[in-house]
Amino acid sequence: MNWTTAIPAVTTAFLSSFVEAVEALTIVLAVAVVRGWRPAGIGAFVGLVLLALIVLALGPLLDRIPLHLLQVVVGVLLLLFGMRWLRKAILRAAGIIPLHDEAVAFATETEGLRDQAHRKEARLDWLAGLASFKAVVLEGLEVVFIVIAVGSARGLLGPASVGALAACLVVVAAGLVLHHPLARIPENMLKFAVGVLLSAFGVFWTGEGFGVPWPGGDLAILAFAGLFLMVALSAVALQRARVAGLS
């Protein structure tokens, strides 16, 4: 195992999974507050089972794809995925779109479930469990994609999976202790970092797939991350100046 690649892969999987797990936990906790832990827990458990089945189904298929083709496909998808995260993080940091607030999301989800309680009391437990299930599956699919994309191109599925699992366990443990969304976590900063890392991996894997001999080998990932970070910070500064000029 090459640690110059494994460490960024684990870090990327951990940070991205942490963000997604916090968002899923916010909805699951909202369900638990309104309708109790039973529908919230059942919905989350079924969602986790479905995710596990998806991983088991996708795993054997990866071995049948030629490595260079896999690297190109994964690289392009990672780059698109990373740039989407980075774009939103830049716009939030520049004050163009509001920062994501887990406390607000928790309150909104809770209020929505309570409104449903007045209209559909008989079906609310089922609807609450479905909300919990949907949150786990939708956020979990992003985690599964990132882990597979980061780890499959260089045989790092194990380390990437460990990073993702560690992040999920940390978030779940914190949620069980606090019974409250982790609103104090600087989520936009995490998304900024994840966007930089995913984009760096995307460029690296795409080049690897096309046979580009990167200077420094795997250390090129760190160089790309630094380049994306500088460009993103410059974009934030330019957008802030533009907003200030318009006001």
C-alpha positions as CSV (number, residue, x, y, z in Angstrom):
1,M,0.0,0.0,0.0
2,N,1.3,3.4,-1.0
3,W,0.6,5.7,2.0
4,T,1.0,8.9,-0.1
5,T,-2.2,7.8,-1.8
6,A,-3.9,5.9,1.1
7,I,-3.8,8.9,3.6
8,P,-5.5,11.3,1.2
9,A,-8.0,8.6,0.3
10,V,-8.9,7.9,3.9
11,T,-9.1,11.6,4.7
12,T,-11.4,12.3,1.8
13,A,-13.6,9.3,2.7
14,F,-13.7,10.4,6.3
15,L,-14.6,14.1,5.7
16,S,-17.1,13.5,3.0
17,S,-18.8,10.7,5.0
18,F,-18.8,12.9,8.1
19,V,-20.7,15.6,6.3
20,E,-23.3,13.2,4.8
21,A,-23.7,11.4,8.1
22,V,-24.4,14.7,9.9
23,E,-27.1,15.6,7.4
24,A,-28.7,12.1,7.7
25,L,-28.5,12.2,11.5
26,T,-30.3,15.6,11.5
27,I,-33.4,14.1,9.8
28,V,-33.3,10.8,11.8
29,L,-33.2,12.8,15.1
30,A,-36.1,15.0,13.9
31,V,-38.1,11.9,13.3
32,A,-37.1,10.5,16.7
33,V,-38.1,13.8,18.5
34,V,-41.6,13.9,16.8
35,R,-42.5,10.2,16.7
36,G,-40.0,8.4,18.9
37,W,-37.0,6.2,18.2
38,R,-38.9,3.2,16.9
39,P,-39.9,4.5,13.5
40,A,-36.7,6.5,13.3
41,G,-34.5,3.5,14.1
42,I,-36.4,1.1,11.8
43,G,-36.2,3.5,8.9
44,A,-32.5,4.1,9.4
45,F,-31.8,0.3,9.8
46,V,-33.6,-0.6,6.7
47,G,-31.8,2.1,4.8
48,L,-28.4,0.8,6.1
49,V,-29.3,-2.7,5.0
50,L,-30.2,-1.5,1.5
51,L,-26.8,0.4,1.3
52,A,-25.0,-2.7,2.4
53,L,-26.7,-4.8,-0.4
54,I,-25.7,-2.1,-2.9
55,V,-22.1,-2.3,-1.9
56,L,-22.1,-6.1,-2.0
57,A,-23.6,-6.0,-5.5
58,L,-21.2,-3.4,-6.8
59,G,-18.0,-4.8,-5.3
60,P,-17.6,-7.9,-7.6
61,L,-18.5,-5.8,-10.7
62,L,-15.5,-3.5,-10.2
63,D,-13.0,-6.4,-10.7
64,R,-14.4,-7.0,-14.2
65,I,-13.7,-3.5,-15.4
66,P,-10.2,-2.8,-17.0
67,L,-8.2,-0.6,-14.6
68,H,-7.5,2.2,-17.0
69,L,-11.1,2.5,-18.0
70,L,-12.1,2.4,-14.3
71,Q,-9.6,5.2,-13.5
72,V,-10.9,7.4,-16.3
73,V,-14.6,6.9,-15.4
74,V,-14.0,7.3,-11.7
75,G,-11.7,10.3,-12.3
76,V,-14.3,12.2,-14.4
77,L,-17.1,11.4,-11.9
78,L,-15.0,12.5,-8.9
79,L,-14.0,15.7,-10.7
80,L,-17.7,16.5,-11.5
81,F,-18.7,15.6,-7.9
82,G,-15.9,17.5,-6.3
83,M,-16.5,20.6,-8.4
84,R,-20.2,20.6,-7.4
85,W,-19.3,20.6,-3.7
86,L,-16.6,23.2,-4.2
87,R,-18.8,25.5,-6.2
88,K,-21.5,25.5,-3.5
89,A,-18.8,25.9,-0.8
90,I,-17.3,28.9,-2.6
91,L,-20.7,30.6,-3.1
92,R,-21.5,30.1,0.6
93,A,-18.1,31.3,1.8
94,A,-18.6,34.4,-0.4
95,G,-22.0,35.1,1.1
96,I,-23.9,34.6,-2.2
97,I,-26.0,31.7,-0.9
98,P,-26.7,31.1,2.8
99,L,-24.6,28.7,4.9
100,H,-26.1,25.3,5.6
101,D,-27.4,25.3,9.1
102,E,-28.1,21.9,10.7
103,A,-30.1,23.6,13.5
104,V,-32.4,25.2,11.0
105,A,-32.7,21.9,9.0
106,F,-33.6,20.1,12.2
107,A,-36.2,22.6,13.1
108,T,-37.7,22.6,9.6
109,E,-37.8,18.8,9.4
110,T,-39.4,18.6,12.9
111,E,-42.0,21.2,12.0
112,G,-42.8,19.4,8.8
113,L,-43.4,16.1,10.6
114,R,-45.6,17.8,13.2
115,D,-47.7,19.4,10.4
116,Q,-48.1,15.9,9.0
117,A,-49.2,14.7,12.4
118,H,-52.2,16.9,12.3
119,R,-53.3,15.7,8.9
120,K,-52.3,12.1,8.7
121,E,-52.1,10.8,12.3
122,A,-52.9,7.2,11.3
123,R,-50.1,7.0,8.8
124,L,-47.5,9.2,10.6
125,D,-45.3,6.4,12.0
126,W,-45.0,4.9,8.5
127,L,-44.3,8.3,7.0
128,A,-41.8,9.1,9.8
129,G,-40.0,5.8,9.2
130,L,-39.9,6.6,5.4
131,A,-38.3,10.0,6.1
132,S,-35.6,8.3,8.2
133,F,-35.1,5.7,5.5
134,K,-34.9,8.2,2.7
135,A,-32.4,10.3,4.6
136,V,-30.1,7.4,5.3
137,V,-30.3,6.0,1.7
138,L,-29.9,9.4,-0.1
139,E,-27.0,10.6,2.0
140,G,-25.5,7.1,2.2
141,L,-25.5,6.7,-1.5
142,E,-23.2,9.7,-1.8
143,V,-20.9,8.0,0.8
144,V,-20.9,4.7,-1.1
145,F,-20.1,6.5,-4.3
146,I,-17.2,8.5,-2.8
147,V,-15.7,5.4,-1.1
148,I,-15.9,3.3,-4.3
149,A,-14.6,6.2,-6.4
150,V,-11.7,7.1,-4.2
151,G,-10.7,3.5,-3.3
152,S,-11.4,1.4,-6.4
153,A,-8.9,3.0,-8.8
154,R,-5.9,2.0,-6.8
155,G,-7.0,-0.9,-4.6
156,L,-7.8,1.3,-1.6
157,L,-11.4,0.3,-1.0
158,G,-10.4,-1.1,2.5
159,P,-8.7,2.1,3.8
160,A,-11.5,4.3,2.2
161,S,-14.2,2.1,3.8
162,V,-12.4,2.4,7.2
163,G,-12.4,6.2,6.9
164,A,-16.1,6.3,6.0
165,L,-17.1,3.9,8.7
166,A,-15.1,5.8,11.3
167,A,-16.8,9.1,10.3
168,C,-20.3,7.5,10.6
169,L,-19.5,5.9,14.0
170,V,-18.3,9.3,15.3
171,V,-21.4,11.1,14.1
172,V,-23.8,8.4,15.4
173,A,-22.0,8.3,18.8
174,A,-22.2,12.1,19.1
175,G,-25.9,12.0,18.1
176,L,-26.8,9.4,20.7
177,V,-25.0,11.3,23.4
178,L,-26.3,14.8,22.4
179,H,-29.7,13.9,21.0
180,H,-29.3,17.1,18.9
181,P,-27.9,17.9,15.4
182,L,-24.2,18.8,15.4
183,A,-24.9,22.4,14.6
184,R,-21.6,23.7,15.8
185,I,-19.6,21.8,13.2
186,P,-18.2,24.1,10.5
187,E,-19.9,22.1,7.7
188,N,-19.2,24.5,4.9
189,M,-15.5,24.4,5.8
190,L,-15.6,20.6,5.6
191,K,-17.5,20.7,2.3
192,F,-14.8,23.1,1.0
193,A,-12.1,20.7,2.0
194,V,-13.9,17.7,0.5
195,G,-14.5,19.5,-2.7
196,V,-10.8,20.3,-3.0
197,L,-9.8,16.7,-2.3
198,L,-12.4,15.1,-4.6
199,S,-11.4,17.4,-7.4
200,A,-7.7,16.6,-6.9
201,F,-8.4,12.9,-7.0
202,G,-10.5,13.4,-10.1
203,V,-7.7,15.0,-12.0
204,F,-5.2,12.5,-10.8
205,W,-7.3,9.4,-11.6
206,T,-8.3,10.7,-15.1
207,G,-4.6,11.3,-15.9
208,E,-3.7,7.9,-14.6
209,G,-6.3,6.3,-16.8
210,F,-4.9,8.1,-19.9
211,G,-1.4,7.0,-19.0
212,V,-0.1,10.5,-17.9
213,P,3.2,10.2,-16.0
214,W,2.5,12.6,-13.2
215,P,5.7,14.3,-11.8
216,G,6.2,13.0,-8.3
217,G,3.9,10.0,-8.7
218,D,1.1,9.9,-6.1
219,L,2.4,13.1,-4.5
220,A,0.8,14.9,-7.4
221,I,-2.5,14.5,-5.6
222,L,-1.3,16.9,-2.9
223,A,-0.1,19.3,-5.5
224,F,-3.5,19.3,-7.3
225,A,-5.2,19.7,-3.9
226,G,-3.1,22.8,-3.2
227,L,-3.8,24.2,-6.7
228,F,-7.6,23.7,-6.3
229,L,-7.4,25.3,-2.8
230,M,-5.6,28.4,-4.1
231,V,-8.0,28.8,-7.0
232,A,-11.1,28.3,-4.8
233,L,-9.8,30.8,-2.2
234,S,-9.2,33.3,-5.0
235,A,-12.7,32.7,-6.3
236,V,-14.1,33.4,-2.8
237,A,-12.1,36.7,-2.6
238,L,-13.3,37.8,-6.1
239,Q,-16.9,36.9,-5.4
240,R,-16.8,38.8,-2.0
241,A,-15.3,41.8,-3.8
242,R,-18.0,41.7,-6.4
243,V,-20.8,41.4,-3.8
244,A,-19.3,44.3,-1.9
245,G,-19.1,46.4,-5.1
246,L,-22.8,45.8,-5.8
247,S,-23.9,46.7,-2.3
